[in-house]
Amino acid sequence: MPSGPGRKGRRSSRRETRPALRSAALAIALGIPAAGAAWPGALNAQEGPGLGVELTPEQIAAWDINIAPDGSGLPPGSGDAREGAEVFAVQCIACHTTDGSEGLNDRLVGGHGTLASAAPVRTVGSFWPYATTIFDYIRRAMPYALPQSLSDDETYALTAYLLHLNGIIGEDEVMDAESLPLVEMPNRDGFIVVWPPTEER
């Protein structure tokens, strides 16, 4: 077949056209507007992108379970270490053994006085600065296989049990929304505020 400038020109044109066609096909597949066209909803910015659904107050409440260091957000309920030992034996022993000092997952007990050493042992008792954080974490994430399945009373009891195992409170001390924020953790002052308020600089 004869060749010449005309044929080479057609080949070049085809090579230049193919990437443009692929880009156009990709844009169509992704729903991207053509050049110069407006995005869906762009004519009325108040409508937004049209993604997702509006959450109900009940759905928001289910996730609004943060507990602040001062105890803000703690629910009604109570428990002591004796009750917590019973819950621990059923819900926690598989991962943390009977006294929380070893097991498949992180240690919960011990390590006091080791943080400044060459081999620090960070546990609930030696490292965590606030007792309210223990409650928050247990309620949010434990037991591992079924998080958020414990009642508030069980969570208070487990918190009390861990505090007792670490020698921080007595076995009969009841933990609730009033008493838990008052517990002084051993490492309460061991954290440094990286970004203090402007007026304190």
NORPEFEN-V47328 format. One record per residue. N is the residue number from 1. PSI is psi in whole degrees, -180 to 180 (999 if undefined). Layout:
# NORPEFEN-V47328
n=N psi=PSI
n=N psi=PSI
This chain:
# NORPEFEN-V47328
n=1 psi=135
n=2 psi=148
n=3 psi=161
n=4 psi=-178
n=5 psi=-37
n=6 psi=-44
n=7 psi=-43
n=8 psi=-36
n=9 psi=-39
n=10 psi=-40
n=11 psi=-46
n=12 psi=-42
n=13 psi=-41
n=14 psi=-43
n=15 psi=-37
n=16 psi=-28
n=17 psi=-34
n=18 psi=-48
n=19 psi=-37
n=20 psi=-40
n=21 psi=-41
n=22 psi=-42
n=23 psi=-41
n=24 psi=-42
n=25 psi=-41
n=26 psi=-42
n=27 psi=-41
n=28 psi=-43
n=29 psi=-37
n=30 psi=-6
n=31 psi=25
n=32 psi=130
n=33 psi=151
n=34 psi=162
n=35 psi=130
n=36 psi=-13
n=37 psi=155
n=38 psi=148
n=39 psi=153
n=40 psi=129
n=41 psi=-5
n=42 psi=-25
n=43 psi=-21
n=44 psi=95
n=45 psi=-23
n=46 psi=-23
n=47 psi=-21
n=48 psi=-172
n=49 psi=-7
n=50 psi=29
n=51 psi=147
n=52 psi=-175
n=53 psi=156
n=54 psi=132
n=55 psi=145
n=56 psi=159
n=57 psi=-35
n=58 psi=-40
n=59 psi=-39
n=60 psi=-43
n=61 psi=-34
n=62 psi=-27
n=63 psi=-13
n=64 psi=70
n=65 psi=21
n=66 psi=140
n=67 psi=122
n=68 psi=160
n=69 psi=-31
n=70 psi=3
n=71 psi=-4
n=72 psi=129
n=73 psi=-8
n=74 psi=135
n=75 psi=170
n=76 psi=158
n=77 psi=174
n=78 psi=166
n=79 psi=156
n=80 psi=178
n=81 psi=-32
n=82 psi=-45
n=83 psi=-38
n=84 psi=-34
n=85 psi=-37
n=86 psi=-43
n=87 psi=-42
n=88 psi=-41
n=89 psi=-26
n=90 psi=-43
n=91 psi=-24
n=92 psi=-19
n=93 psi=-31
n=94 psi=-33
n=95 psi=-24
n=96 psi=9
n=97 psi=-178
n=98 psi=-33
n=99 psi=10
n=100 psi=11
n=101 psi=-8
n=102 psi=-159
n=103 psi=-175
n=104 psi=-37
n=105 psi=-173
n=106 psi=147
n=107 psi=145
n=108 psi=-18
n=109 psi=147
n=110 psi=-168
n=111 psi=4
n=112 psi=133
n=113 psi=7
n=114 psi=-9
n=115 psi=-31
n=116 psi=4
n=117 psi=179
n=118 psi=-17
n=119 psi=72
n=120 psi=141
n=121 psi=106
n=122 psi=112
n=123 psi=178
n=124 psi=-42
n=125 psi=-35
n=126 psi=-24
n=127 psi=-44
n=128 psi=134
n=129 psi=-23
n=130 psi=135
n=131 psi=-30
n=132 psi=-27
n=133 psi=-32
n=134 psi=-48
n=135 psi=-47
n=136 psi=-46
n=137 psi=-43
n=138 psi=-47
n=139 psi=-35
n=140 psi=-37
n=141 psi=-7
n=142 psi=157
n=143 psi=159
n=144 psi=-42
n=145 psi=-15
n=146 psi=66
n=147 psi=151
n=148 psi=26
n=149 psi=-10
n=150 psi=149
n=151 psi=166
n=152 psi=-37
n=153 psi=-43
n=154 psi=-38
n=155 psi=-42
n=156 psi=-42
n=157 psi=-44
n=158 psi=-40
n=159 psi=-45
n=160 psi=-40
n=161 psi=-44
n=162 psi=-39
n=163 psi=-39
n=164 psi=-44
n=165 psi=-31
n=166 psi=7
n=167 psi=24
n=168 psi=-34
n=169 psi=166
n=170 psi=164
n=171 psi=-29
n=172 psi=-1
n=173 psi=129
n=174 psi=131
n=175 psi=130
n=176 psi=-169
n=177 psi=-22
n=178 psi=-42
n=179 psi=-34
n=180 psi=-45
n=181 psi=-17
n=182 psi=-9
n=183 psi=128
n=184 psi=112
n=185 psi=147
n=186 psi=-34
n=187 psi=26
n=188 psi=-39
n=189 psi=16
n=190 psi=5
n=191 psi=145
n=192 psi=130
n=193 psi=116
n=194 psi=-39
n=195 psi=81
n=196 psi=160
n=197 psi=149
n=198 psi=-40
n=199 psi=-16
n=200 psi=-5
n=201 psi=999
